[in-house]
Amino acid sequence: MKIRVYKKSDLEDVISLIERSNFTNRTAETWNKNNMKAILAFDNDKLIGAYPLQPRKLSIGDEFINVLFATSVYINRKFRRKGIGTLMNDKIKEAFDKEYEGIFVYKNREGDAYKWYQSLGYNAYIKILSLNKTIDKIKTHNNFLYYDSTKDLNKVKKDILDCYELHNNSYAGGAYHHNNYWSKYIAHSYHKEHYKYSFIINPSKDNKKINSYAFLGETAIRDGIKRFDILEQCVSNNSEAKEVLFDSILEVANKKRLKEIRIQVSKEDNILNWIQKSNFTIRWEFDLLGYLFNPIDYLLKKIERSKKLRDCHKFILITDNGAQNSIGKGSQHLALSISDDELSKLVLNRLDMRSSMMNGRIKVIKENKEILNRIISLFPKTDWQFQHMEYV
């Protein structure tokens, strides 16, 4: 058995292996255009396993980090339950920890796959709901625009980005957005054969900016139900604005004689409460799982960039293996003992440090309130958002 990193010459064999699985097929174009990485398994030079990985710039609130997202693990049926998936997973850190900070995957909580990822050290960082709503017959007097071509999209892409940054940038957990983010997705998503893409846009009264938008995928994939999947939504935290956007979606869906609209949202998204009050039904739930390759290195580098902490104080962190990591030159110091799981949450701005200290998940060895407050300000707990188009 040989485990190694994917090379360009492997492409045809990898695509063939995926085609023989029950998962959504890849093509050479969608593989290359998404800059896919992979760990491969061979038996006597025959490809019997592939672990595809899609690079992404992931927002953690105050900055973006380069990470990998696992799609699925493909293993020839004859070789399953022999530990090959675990061997491939173990190879990921060795192969990619110089370029990437960690690896993530979206997984349903039911079934063996979720438990397998947990056994490998993956932690749950956000909980996500998939919901649906039967199409109502509706006729609105809302002012909205409906675009279903890339040419139309290119005319308003800067305004769409401005809208996203205004309403969604307070969240972490999303991919890095830029002017060509949506057109690139339309052209190169490996789901593109199953969707007809479009935008619904609610402009301001003076038509000078976009108040809200929804990026939609018209499809009947997997279950044969004709519908809109809301791949991304962007709207202010205002009930009237949300009603205008969703009524616009329902009106277009009704004209197309679709049966449902579906949406996937993080439990931390402020839109969820409104959605649940609007007769959406929960279909299923899943989590974002992941782990960081070297969280202590990332944490110390970030603290190093804080001149005040570096020059005037000393911060000592004791991790699971008993190693003592310190930074700073000052005489006053803060010393904490923290598990690897809590450390990763801290780095990703997913941890309320004070609560963790009160609950004993972080142990205070040497207390210093000033240094603690500075550490908390560097790693503030931040809500994470999820958009359906980010699912891989």
Summary of the structure (lengths in Angstrom):
residues: 392
radius of gyration: 23.0
end to end distance: 27.8
largest distance: 70.6
contacts: 1192
relative contact order: 0.13
helix: 35%
strand: 32%
